[in-house]
């Protein structure tokens, strides 16, 4: 598959300010994970859409260029944050900080509830997920705010609501 095909596939799935083949690699894993872990609790339309997204990315074989990457996903497919090129030090701070908070909270019942109530943090290093955890939805705001300087997701016109 050509780089332009990969780029077009990614552009059809997420609006980003900085394109990278790594996104296609990572989203293929994320979509597969969400289908496998949360598909039984998703409605038919959500499951259909995410399977189509996975099928779009499945032909691509990509070796990631950025060492560390972070994604915040809510529901089956809503990508709230993508941060590429995170340093090892920052990656470790994020994992340690979130792990501490998760350990202080009640267990999250992610395999028994509807996916729209789930936010997941995925941390990739090279071609593998080194950390992922399901979080209560309020974490979306905390994580997106924390990652705002590195987040390449763009939300269209709403970015200009407050000038």
N, C-alpha and C positions, 0 to 999 in steps of 0.2 A: 504494500500500500504506500502511496506517496504521502509526503509531508502535507501537501495541500489537502488531501482527503482527510487526514487526521485533523488538520486545523479546522476544516469545515464541519466535521463531526463535533468537535469541541464547541465551536461557535454556535451550533444548533442546540447545545445543552446548557451552556452557561455564558453569561455576559461578563467578560473579563477585560481588564485594562492591559494585561500582559499575557500573551499567549505562550504556552509551552506544551510540547508533546507529553510531558510528565502528567498533565491533567488527564489526558485520555487514559494513560496507564493506571492512574490512581482511581479515576471514576469507574473504570471497568471492575476493579476490585471492590470499591464501595458499593456499586449497584448489585454485584453478586452477593456481597455480604448482607445487604438489606433484603434482597429477595429471600435468601436462605433463612435469616434470623427473624424477619418481621413479616414476611409474606402471608403467613397464615392469619394474621390479624389485620391485613390491609384490605381495602375494598377492591372489587374487581378492576375498576378503572385505574386505580393507582398501580396495581400489580401489572396490568397490561402495559401501562406507560413505561414503568421502570424496566420491564423485560425488553421493550423496544429499544430503550436507551442502551441496555447491555448488548443487545444484538448489533447495534450500530458500532459499538466499540470492540466487540469480540474479535474481529479479524486482525486487529492491530497488535503487532508485537513490538513493544517499545522498551528500550533501556533508558531509565530516567537519567536526566542530566543534572538536576538539582539534588544534592545529597539529602536534605531534610525538607519535608513538606508537611503542611498541616491543613486539615479540612474540618469545617464545622458543618454538619448536616442535620437537618430537622425533617421529620416525616420520612417518607420513602425516598424523596429525591431532591428536596430543596437545599441547595448548597448556599450556605450563609457566609462562609469565609473560605478563602484559599490563600495560603501564605507559602510562597516558594522561597527557597534559599535561606532557610532559617539556620542560624549557627547552632553548633552542638551545645553550646552553653545555654542558649535560649530554649532549645528543645528540651534539655534536661530540666530547666526551671519550670517550664510549662508542665511537663509530665509529673514532676515532684509536687508542684502546687496543686494540680487537679487531683492527683492521687490522694494527697492529704485531705482535701475537701471531701472526696468520695468516701474515704475511710471514716470520716466523722459523721456521715449521713446514714440514714436508713438505707437498706438495700433497695435499689431501683428495680421495679418489676417489669423490665422492658420486654420480656418474652410473653407477657400476658395482656398487654394493653395495646390500644390502637396506635399505630406508628406516628401519628401526628402529635402525640404527647411525648415523643422521644427526640432528644438532641444527642448526637454522637460526635465525639471528638476523635478524629483519626490522625495519627502521627506516622508518617512514612520516613524511613531512612533507606536510601538506595532503592531497591526494588521490593522492599518488604514493609508491612505494617509492624511498627515496633510498639505501638500503644494504641488502644482504642477503649473508650468507655462510654457507656450510655449515661446521660445526665437528665435531670429535670429540665423542662423547657425554659425556666428562668435563666438558665446558663447561656442561652443564645445571646442575650444582651451583654452579659459579663464577658463572654469570649469575643464577640464581635467588637466590643469596645476595646478590649485588651489588644486585639490584633489589628486595629484600625489603620496603623501606619504601614502594615505589610499586606493587608487584605486587598486582593486584586479583583474581587467580585464587584461588579457595578450594578446598581439597582435603578438604572435609567433616570427618569425625570425626578424621582423622589429625592435624589441627591441635591437638588437645587431648591427644595422646599424652604429651607432656612438659609437665606443669604446673609 
